[in-house]
Amino acid sequence: FDLGLRVPEDVGIAGCDELEEGRYMATPLTTVGAPLHAMCEAAWELLLNRIRKPDSPVRHIHIPSELIVRESTQRS
């Protein structure tokens, strides 16, 4: 249903998957882009490590991401 809100004048919207369709919406969608290949490689490495060494300490990794600003969060 329609609440009468306008994007981006009344509310900003952002996604988190960098879906290609987001750039072609009536109001192009701001998104966070993360390198899927790097995330999959890291997940696989962590899983294999856990299988081989179940008692190993928890590891934290950082995979850089990018904020892709488009019209859905930019006020005029």
Buried (B, 14 or more C-beta within 10 A) or exposed (E): EEEEEEBBEEEEBBBEEBEEEBEEBEBBBBBEBBBEEEEEEBEEEBEEEEEEEEEEEEEEEEEEBEEBEBBBBEEE
